[in-house]
């Protein structure tokens, strides 16, 4: 799923993000509103990891989200 779709469906996906990064609060996830850079920053800050590691985790999480578009 591309990030634009994640951002557009953030209300549905933020629960999955909470499962992945349990240290993030509901308020933080609501404030992030699906913005990738903000989410990466909060992950980095909450887990004490590098920006590169946060981006790596985000890439893996993004790839694991199923793209629900019908196949042509």
PDB file as gemmi writes it, atoms N, CA and C in Angstrom:
CRYST1    1.000    1.000    1.000  90.00  90.00  90.00 P 1                      
ATOM      1  N   UNK A   1       0.859  -1.165   0.000  1.00  0.00           N  
ATOM      2  CA  UNK A   1       0.000   0.000   0.000  1.00  0.00           C  
ATOM      3  C   UNK A   1       0.904   1.227   0.000  1.00  0.00           C  
ATOM      4  N   UNK A   2       0.607   2.171  -0.878  1.00  0.00           N  
ATOM      5  CA  UNK A   2       1.445   3.366  -0.895  1.00  0.00           C  
ATOM      6  C   UNK A   2       1.079   4.279   0.277  1.00  0.00           C  
ATOM      7  N   UNK A   3       1.990   5.179   0.596  1.00  0.00           N  
ATOM      8  CA  UNK A   3       1.797   5.989   1.797  1.00  0.00           C  
ATOM      9  C   UNK A   3       0.600   6.920   1.680  1.00  0.00           C  
ATOM     10  N   UNK A   4       0.293   7.357   0.484  1.00  0.00           N  
ATOM     11  CA  UNK A   4      -0.872   8.225   0.285  1.00  0.00           C  
ATOM     12  C   UNK A   4      -2.152   7.516   0.730  1.00  0.00           C  
ATOM     13  N   UNK A   5      -2.252   6.228   0.415  1.00  0.00           N  
ATOM     14  CA  UNK A   5      -3.419   5.445   0.840  1.00  0.00           C  
ATOM     15  C   UNK A   5      -3.424   5.241   2.358  1.00  0.00           C  
ATOM     16  N   UNK A   6      -2.234   5.033   2.925  1.00  0.00           N  
ATOM     17  CA  UNK A   6      -2.137   4.885   4.378  1.00  0.00           C  
ATOM     18  C   UNK A   6      -2.622   6.163   5.048  1.00  0.00           C  
ATOM     19  N   UNK A   7      -2.147   7.292   4.554  1.00  0.00           N  
ATOM     20  CA  UNK A   7      -2.559   8.572   5.130  1.00  0.00           C  
ATOM     21  C   UNK A   7      -4.067   8.770   5.006  1.00  0.00           C  
ATOM     22  N   UNK A   8      -4.615   8.425   3.855  1.00  0.00           N  
ATOM     23  CA  UNK A   8      -6.053   8.573   3.632  1.00  0.00           C  
ATOM     24  C   UNK A   8      -6.903   7.661   4.501  1.00  0.00           C  
ATOM     25  N   UNK A   9      -6.340   6.524   4.897  1.00  0.00           N  
ATOM     26  CA  UNK A   9      -7.066   5.552   5.721  1.00  0.00           C  
ATOM     27  C   UNK A   9      -6.526   5.500   7.143  1.00  0.00           C  
ATOM     28  N   UNK A  10      -5.919   6.594   7.589  1.00  0.00           N  
ATOM     29  CA  UNK A  10      -5.231   6.598   8.877  1.00  0.00           C  
ATOM     30  C   UNK A  10      -6.135   6.220  10.037  1.00  0.00           C  
ATOM     31  N   UNK A  11      -7.378   6.668  10.026  1.00  0.00           N  
ATOM     32  CA  UNK A  11      -8.266   6.338  11.150  1.00  0.00           C  
ATOM     33  C   UNK A  11      -8.404   4.831  11.311  1.00  0.00           C  
ATOM     34  N   UNK A  12      -8.435   4.103  10.199  1.00  0.00           N  
ATOM     35  CA  UNK A  12      -8.542   2.648  10.264  1.00  0.00           C  
ATOM     36  C   UNK A  12      -7.198   1.999  10.582  1.00  0.00           C  
ATOM     37  N   UNK A  13      -6.111   2.608  10.122  1.00  0.00           N  
ATOM     38  CA  UNK A  13      -4.800   1.981  10.251  1.00  0.00           C  
ATOM     39  C   UNK A  13      -4.051   2.344  11.528  1.00  0.00           C  
ATOM     40  N   UNK A  14      -4.488   3.385  12.222  1.00  0.00           N  
ATOM     41  CA  UNK A  14      -3.712   3.782  13.398  1.00  0.00           C  
ATOM     42  C   UNK A  14      -3.755   2.731  14.500  1.00  0.00           C  
ATOM     43  N   UNK A  15      -4.778   1.910  14.549  1.00  0.00           N  
ATOM     44  CA  UNK A  15      -4.807   0.797  15.501  1.00  0.00           C  
ATOM     45  C   UNK A  15      -3.713  -0.211  15.201  1.00  0.00           C  
ATOM     46  N   UNK A  16      -3.467  -0.459  13.915  1.00  0.00           N  
ATOM     47  CA  UNK A  16      -2.396  -1.370  13.521  1.00  0.00           C  
ATOM     48  C   UNK A  16      -1.034  -0.751  13.834  1.00  0.00           C  
ATOM     49  N   UNK A  17      -0.931   0.553  13.666  1.00  0.00           N  
ATOM     50  CA  UNK A  17       0.312   1.243  14.018  1.00  0.00           C  
ATOM     51  C   UNK A  17       0.542   1.145  15.524  1.00  0.00           C  
ATOM     52  N   UNK A  18      -0.531   1.261  16.298  1.00  0.00           N  
ATOM     53  CA  UNK A  18      -0.432   1.151  17.766  1.00  0.00           C  
ATOM     54  C   UNK A  18       0.055  -0.249  18.164  1.00  0.00           C  
ATOM     55  N   UNK A  19      -0.417  -1.273  17.445  1.00  0.00           N  
ATOM     56  CA  UNK A  19       0.045  -2.635  17.721  1.00  0.00           C  
ATOM     57  C   UNK A  19       1.538  -2.768  17.424  1.00  0.00           C  
ATOM     58  N   UNK A  20       1.988  -2.142  16.359  1.00  0.00           N  
ATOM     59  CA  UNK A  20       3.389  -2.222  15.953  1.00  0.00           C  
ATOM     60  C   UNK A  20       4.298  -1.433  16.894  1.00  0.00           C  
ATOM     61  N   UNK A  21       3.874  -0.229  17.241  1.00  0.00           N  
ATOM     62  CA  UNK A  21       4.681   0.668  18.075  1.00  0.00           C  
ATOM     63  C   UNK A  21       3.872   1.044  19.311  1.00  0.00           C  
ATOM     64  N   UNK A  22       3.794   0.131  20.248  1.00  0.00           N  
ATOM     65  CA  UNK A  22       2.951   0.269  21.436  1.00  0.00           C  
ATOM     66  C   UNK A  22       3.314   1.423  22.353  1.00  0.00           C  
ATOM     67  N   UNK A  23       4.519   1.957  22.238  1.00  0.00           N  
ATOM     68  CA  UNK A  23       4.903   3.089  23.086  1.00  0.00           C  
ATOM     69  C   UNK A  23       4.251   4.393  22.628  1.00  0.00           C  
ATOM     70  N   UNK A  24       3.740   4.420  21.409  1.00  0.00           N  
ATOM     71  CA  UNK A  24       3.081   5.635  20.922  1.00  0.00           C  
ATOM     72  C   UNK A  24       1.673   5.707  21.520  1.00  0.00           C  
ATOM     73  N   UNK A  25       1.307   6.875  21.970  1.00  0.00           N  
ATOM     74  CA  UNK A  25      -0.008   7.050  22.591  1.00  0.00           C  
ATOM     75  C   UNK A  25      -1.071   7.282  21.520  1.00  0.00           C  
ATOM     76  N   UNK A  26      -2.313   7.094  21.906  1.00  0.00           N  
ATOM     77  CA  UNK A  26      -3.424   7.379  21.001  1.00  0.00           C  
ATOM     78  C   UNK A  26      -3.403   8.842  20.568  1.00  0.00           C  
ATOM     79  N   UNK A  27      -3.091   9.727  21.510  1.00  0.00           N  
ATOM     80  CA  UNK A  27      -3.019  11.155  21.173  1.00  0.00           C  
ATOM     81  C   UNK A  27      -1.925  11.426  20.142  1.00  0.00           C  
ATOM     82  N   UNK A  28      -0.766  10.790  20.305  1.00  0.00           N  
ATOM     83  CA  UNK A  28       0.311  10.978  19.336  1.00  0.00           C  
ATOM     84  C   UNK A  28      -0.109  10.477  17.960  1.00  0.00           C  
ATOM     85  N   UNK A  29      -0.729   9.314  17.921  1.00  0.00           N  
ATOM     86  CA  UNK A  29      -1.149   8.747  16.645  1.00  0.00           C  
ATOM     87  C   UNK A  29      -2.218   9.603  15.979  1.00  0.00           C  
ATOM     88  N   UNK A  30      -3.102  10.177  16.774  1.00  0.00           N  
ATOM     89  CA  UNK A  30      -4.114  11.074  16.222  1.00  0.00           C  
ATOM     90  C   UNK A  30      -3.459  12.332  15.671  1.00  0.00           C  
ATOM     91  N   UNK A  31      -2.510  12.875  16.406  1.00  0.00           N  
ATOM     92  CA  UNK A  31      -1.800  14.083  15.987  1.00  0.00           C  
ATOM     93  C   UNK A  31      -0.993  13.844  14.707  1.00  0.00           C  
ATOM     94  N   UNK A  32      -0.400  12.675  14.583  1.00  0.00           N  
ATOM     95  CA  UNK A  32       0.400  12.324  13.411  1.00  0.00           C  
ATOM     96  C   UNK A  32      -0.453  12.331  12.144  1.00  0.00           C  
ATOM     97  N   UNK A  33      -1.699  11.892  12.257  1.00  0.00           N  
ATOM     98  CA  UNK A  33      -2.670  11.910  11.158  1.00  0.00           C  
ATOM     99  C   UNK A  33      -2.140  11.256   9.884  1.00  0.00           C  
ATOM    100  N   UNK A  34      -1.321  10.225  10.044  1.00  0.00           N  
ATOM    101  CA  UNK A  34      -0.832   9.490   8.889  1.00  0.00           C  
ATOM    102  C   UNK A  34       0.365  10.100   8.195  1.00  0.00           C  
ATOM    103  N   UNK A  35       0.901  11.175   8.721  1.00  0.00           N  
ATOM    104  CA  UNK A  35       2.062  11.821   8.105  1.00  0.00           C  
ATOM    105  C   UNK A  35       3.315  10.983   8.398  1.00  0.00           C  
ATOM    106  N   UNK A  36       3.934  10.478   7.353  1.00  0.00           N  
ATOM    107  CA  UNK A  36       5.066   9.556   7.498  1.00  0.00           C  
ATOM    108  C   UNK A  36       6.227  10.168   8.277  1.00  0.00           C  
ATOM    109  N   UNK A  37       6.615  11.389   7.945  1.00  0.00           N  
ATOM    110  CA  UNK A  37       7.757  12.008   8.627  1.00  0.00           C  
ATOM    111  C   UNK A  37       7.493  12.185  10.114  1.00  0.00           C  
ATOM    112  N   UNK A  38       6.266  12.586  10.459  1.00  0.00           N  
ATOM    113  CA  UNK A  38       5.919  12.758  11.868  1.00  0.00           C  
ATOM    114  C   UNK A  38       5.933  11.416  12.592  1.00  0.00           C  
ATOM    115  N   UNK A  39       5.413  10.385  11.926  1.00  0.00           N  
ATOM    116  CA  UNK A  39       5.408   9.059  12.541  1.00  0.00           C  
ATOM    117  C   UNK A  39       6.836   8.570  12.750  1.00  0.00           C  
ATOM    118  N   UNK A  40       7.689   8.745  11.761  1.00  0.00           N  
ATOM    119  CA  UNK A  40       9.089   8.342  11.892  1.00  0.00           C  
ATOM    120  C   UNK A  40       9.751   9.062  13.065  1.00  0.00           C  
ATOM    121  N   UNK A  41       9.486  10.346  13.198  1.00  0.00           N  
ATOM    122  CA  UNK A  41      10.055  11.120  14.299  1.00  0.00           C  
ATOM    123  C   UNK A  41       9.592  10.635  15.656  1.00  0.00           C  
ATOM    124  N   UNK A  42       8.308  10.336  15.772  1.00  0.00           N  
ATOM    125  CA  UNK A  42       7.776   9.842  17.050  1.00  0.00           C  
ATOM    126  C   UNK A  42       8.327   8.462  17.384  1.00  0.00           C  
ATOM    127  N   UNK A  43       8.487   7.611  16.369  1.00  0.00           N  
ATOM    128  CA  UNK A  43       9.070   6.283  16.602  1.00  0.00           C  
ATOM    129  C   UNK A  43      10.506   6.441  17.080  1.00  0.00           C  
ATOM    130  N   UNK A  44      11.251   7.293  16.390  1.00  0.00           N  
ATOM    131  CA  UNK A  44      12.647   7.544  16.743  1.00  0.00           C  
ATOM    132  C   UNK A  44      12.756   8.039  18.178  1.00  0.00           C  
ATOM    133  N   UNK A  45      11.931   9.006  18.521  1.00  0.00           N  
ATOM    134  CA  UNK A  45      11.945   9.612  19.851  1.00  0.00           C  
ATOM    135  C   UNK A  45      11.520   8.614  20.933  1.00  0.00           C  
ATOM    136  N   UNK A  46      10.443   7.887  20.692  1.00  0.00           N  
ATOM    137  CA  UNK A  46       9.892   6.985  21.708  1.00  0.00           C  
ATOM    138  C   UNK A  46      10.756   5.763  21.956  1.00  0.00           C  
ATOM    139  N   UNK A  47      11.434   5.299  20.911  1.00  0.00           N  
ATOM    140  CA  UNK A  47      12.218   4.073  21.031  1.00  0.00           C  
ATOM    141  C   UNK A  47      13.723   4.312  21.111  1.00  0.00           C  
ATOM    142  N   UNK A  48      14.143   5.567  20.996  1.00  0.00           N  
ATOM    143  CA  UNK A  48      15.564   5.885  21.098  1.00  0.00           C  
ATOM    144  C   UNK A  48      16.389   5.246  19.997  1.00  0.00           C  
ATOM    145  N   UNK A  49      15.862   5.267  18.781  1.00  0.00           N  
ATOM    146  CA  UNK A  49      16.565   4.663  17.644  1.00  0.00           C  
ATOM    147  C   UNK A  49      16.937   5.745  16.635  1.00  0.00           C  
ATOM    148  N   UNK A  50      17.749   5.368  15.676  1.00  0.00           N  
ATOM    149  CA  UNK A  50      18.165   6.323  14.649  1.00  0.00           C  
ATOM    150  C   UNK A  50      17.033   6.571  13.667  1.00  0.00           C  
ATOM    151  N   UNK A  51      17.154   7.673  12.944  1.00  0.00           N  
ATOM    152  CA  UNK A  51      16.166   7.989  11.910  1.00  0.00           C  
ATOM    153  C   UNK A  51      16.154   6.872  10.867  1.00  0.00           C  
ATOM    154  N   UNK A  52      17.319   6.357  10.535  1.00  0.00           N  
ATOM    155  CA  UNK A  52      17.416   5.293   9.540  1.00  0.00           C  
ATOM    156  C   UNK A  52      16.674   4.039   9.995  1.00  0.00           C  
ATOM    157  N   UNK A  53      16.810   3.686  11.276  1.00  0.00           N  
ATOM    158  CA  UNK A  53      16.121   2.505  11.797  1.00  0.00           C  
ATOM    159  C   UNK A  53      14.609   2.738  11.812  1.00  0.00           C  
ATOM    160  N   UNK A  54      14.174   3.935  12.182  1.00  0.00           N  
ATOM    161  CA  UNK A  54      12.745   4.249  12.165  1.00  0.00           C  
ATOM    162  C   UNK A  54      12.193   4.136  10.748  1.00  0.00           C  
ATOM    163  N   UNK A  55      12.934   4.634   9.780  1.00  0.00           N  
ATOM    164  CA  UNK A  55      12.508   4.552   8.374  1.00  0.00           C  
ATOM    165  C   UNK A  55      12.449   3.097   7.916  1.00  0.00           C  
ATOM    166  N   UNK A  56      13.412   2.303   8.351  1.00  0.00           N  
ATOM    167  CA  UNK A  56      13.440   0.879   8.001  1.00  0.00           C  
ATOM    168  C   UNK A  56      12.197   0.176   8.552  1.00  0.00           C  
ATOM    169  N   UNK A  57      11.853   0.470   9.802  1.00  0.00           N  
ATOM    170  CA  UNK A  57      10.654  -0.114  10.407  1.00  0.00           C  
ATOM    171  C   UNK A  57       9.399   0.336   9.667  1.00  0.00           C  
ATOM    172  N   UNK A  58       9.348   1.610   9.303  1.00  0.00           N  
ATOM    173  CA  UNK A  58       8.188   2.121   8.569  1.00  0.00           C  
ATOM    174  C   UNK A  58       8.060   1.458   7.203  1.00  0.00           C  
ATOM    175  N   UNK A  59       9.179   1.278   6.514  1.00  0.00           N  
ATOM    176  CA  UNK A  59       9.141   0.607   5.214  1.00  0.00           C  
ATOM    177  C   UNK A  59       8.572  -0.796   5.347  1.00  0.00           C  
ATOM    178  N   UNK A  60       9.044  -1.533   6.345  1.00  0.00           N  
ATOM    179  CA  UNK A  60       8.569  -2.903   6.564  1.00  0.00           C  
ATOM    180  C   UNK A  60       7.082  -2.912   6.905  1.00  0.00           C  
ATOM    181  N   UNK A  61       6.660  -1.970   7.747  1.00  0.00           N  
ATOM    182  CA  UNK A  61       5.244  -1.903   8.129  1.00  0.00           C  
ATOM    183  C   UNK A  61       4.385  -1.549   6.923  1.00  0.00           C  
ATOM    184  N   UNK A  62       4.849  -0.601   6.136  1.00  0.00           N  
ATOM    185  CA  UNK A  62       4.107  -0.182   4.946  1.00  0.00           C  
ATOM    186  C   UNK A  62       3.945  -1.361   3.986  1.00  0.00           C  
ATOM    187  N   UNK A  63       5.000  -2.120   3.770  1.00  0.00           N  
ATOM    188  CA  UNK A  63       4.935  -3.267   2.864  1.00  0.00           C  
ATOM    189  C   UNK A  63       3.996  -4.346   3.378  1.00  0.00           C  
ATOM    190  N   UNK A  64       3.837  -4.417   4.689  1.00  0.00           N  
ATOM    191  CA  UNK A  64       2.974  -5.451   5.262  1.00  0.00           C  
ATOM    192  C   UNK A  64       1.488  -5.077   5.200  1.00  0.00           C  
ATOM    193  N   UNK A  65       1.183  -3.815   4.912  1.00  0.00           N  
ATOM    194  CA  UNK A  65      -0.210  -3.408   4.751  1.00  0.00           C  
ATOM    195  C   UNK A  65      -0.690  -3.914   3.405  1.00  0.00           C  
ATOM    196  N   UNK A  66      -1.781  -4.608   3.394  1.00  0.00           N  
ATOM    197  CA  UNK A  66      -2.296  -5.156   2.146  1.00  0.00           C  
ATOM    198  C   UNK A  66      -2.926  -4.038   1.319  1.00  0.00           C  
ATOM    199  N   UNK A  67      -2.605  -4.065   0.054  1.00  0.00           N  
ATOM    200  CA  UNK A  67      -3.214  -3.114  -0.882  1.00  0.00           C  
ATOM    201  C   UNK A  67      -4.518  -3.754  -1.353  1.00  0.00           C  
ATOM    202  N   UNK A  68      -5.642  -3.135  -1.002  1.00  0.00           N  
ATOM    203  CA  UNK A  68      -6.928  -3.751  -1.262  1.00  0.00           C  
ATOM    204  C   UNK A  68      -7.511  -3.404  -2.634  1.00  0.00           C  
ATOM    205  N   UNK A  69      -6.710  -2.880  -3.532  1.00  0.00           N  
ATOM    206  CA  UNK A  69      -7.217  -2.614  -4.871  1.00  0.00           C  
ATOM    207  C   UNK A  69      -7.435  -3.938  -5.591  1.00  0.00           C  
ATOM    208  N   UNK A  70      -8.511  -4.061  -6.334  1.00  0.00           N  
ATOM    209  CA  UNK A  70      -8.740  -5.316  -7.076  1.00  0.00           C  
ATOM    210  C   UNK A  70      -7.699  -5.493  -8.176  1.00  0.00           C  
ATOM    211  N   UNK A  71      -7.318  -6.727  -8.403  1.00  0.00           N  
ATOM    212  CA  UNK A  71      -6.348  -7.027  -9.471  1.00  0.00           C  
ATOM    213  C   UNK A  71      -7.014  -6.849 -10.820  1.00  0.00           C  
ATOM    214  N   UNK A  72      -6.263  -6.353 -11.763  1.00  0.00           N  
ATOM    215  CA  UNK A  72      -6.790  -6.163 -13.123  1.00  0.00           C  
ATOM    216  C   UNK A  72      -6.531  -7.389 -13.968  1.00  0.00           C  
TER     217      UNK A  72                                                      
END                                                                             
